[in-house]
Every structure is written in structure tokens, then in C-alpha cells.
Amino acid sequence: MAARTSAQVEKAKRKLIKLLASEPGFVGAGISRGASGQYEIIVLVKEASSPVLDKTPSEWEGIPVRTQIGGVPREL
């Protein structure tokens, strides 16, 4: 897999958000560097039973995707 620039990863993340935004349990998405040092997209979901987990790909546009249980967003 070729290394992606941060701009490419950000663009891919925005596309993935558009795909998942209307799914029940979707909270948001972010970008991180994985253990290998490569960029990855993190999809935040409300709970382990969230239906969005079934629709979240393990890879999106050549970028690894992982999910993280984050709970319900709250105001600070």
C-alpha cells in the first residue's frame, strides 16, 4: 500500500463520513497514525451494538479503517 498524504486521507475521511452519517449509531470520524506509522481513519460509534459497525469498511480508498466505541457526544 502506498503512503497517503494527509490531504488525501482527509478527503477520503470526508467521503466516508458522507456514506455513514445517516447510519444509526454513527458519532463521527477522525484520522490517526496506526502502529505502523501509516494514516488510518477512525470511525466513532455510539455503542457496540450500533448498526453502523456492519456498514463500516475495514479499508476505504486504500486507507485502513478501524472503529472505536465512543458513546453519545455531549456538550462541555
C-alpha positions in Angstrom: 0.0 0.0 0.0 1.4 3.4 -1.0 1.7 6.1 1.6 -1.0 8.7 1.5 -0.6 12.4 2.2 -2.7 14.0 5.0 -4.7 15.8 2.4 -5.6 12.5 0.6 -6.6 10.9 3.9 -8.7 13.9 4.9 -10.5 13.8 1.6 -11.2 10.1 2.0 -12.4 10.6 5.6 -14.9 13.2 4.4 -16.3 10.8 1.8 -16.6 8.1 4.3 -18.5 10.4 6.7 -20.9 11.2 3.9 -21.5 7.5 3.5 -22.0 6.7 7.2 -23.5 9.9 8.6 -27.1 8.8 8.3 -26.5 5.4 9.9 -27.8 4.8 13.4 -25.0 4.9 16.0 -22.6 6.9 13.9 -20.9 9.6 16.1 -18.0 10.9 13.9 -14.7 10.1 12.3 -11.1 11.1 12.8 -7.6 10.5 11.5 -4.8 8.8 13.4 -1.5 7.1 12.7 -1.6 3.4 13.2 1.1 1.2 14.8 2.9 1.1 11.5 3.1 4.9 11.3 0.6 5.0 8.4 -2.5 7.1 8.5 -5.8 5.4 9.4 -9.4 6.6 9.6 -11.1 6.0 12.9 -14.9 5.7 12.9 -16.5 6.6 16.2 -19.7 4.7 17.1 -22.2 5.1 19.9 -22.1 1.5 21.2 -21.0 -2.0 20.4 -24.5 -2.8 19.1 -24.6 0.1 16.7 -25.8 -0.9 13.2 -23.1 1.3 11.6 -20.5 -1.3 12.6 -21.8 -3.6 9.9 -21.5 -0.9 7.2 -18.1 0.4 8.1 -15.4 -1.0 5.8 -12.1 -2.2 7.1 -10.4 -0.2 4.3 -11.5 2.9 2.4 -9.8 4.2 -0.7 -6.7 2.2 0.3 -6.6 3.6 3.9 -7.1 1.3 6.9 -10.3 2.0 8.9 -10.9 1.0 12.4 -13.9 1.6 14.7 -13.9 2.8 18.2 -16.8 2.8 20.7 -17.2 6.4 21.9 -20.6 6.7 23.4 -23.0 9.6 22.9 -21.5 13.0 22.2 -22.1 15.6 25.0 -21.7 19.3 25.3 -19.0 20.6 27.5 
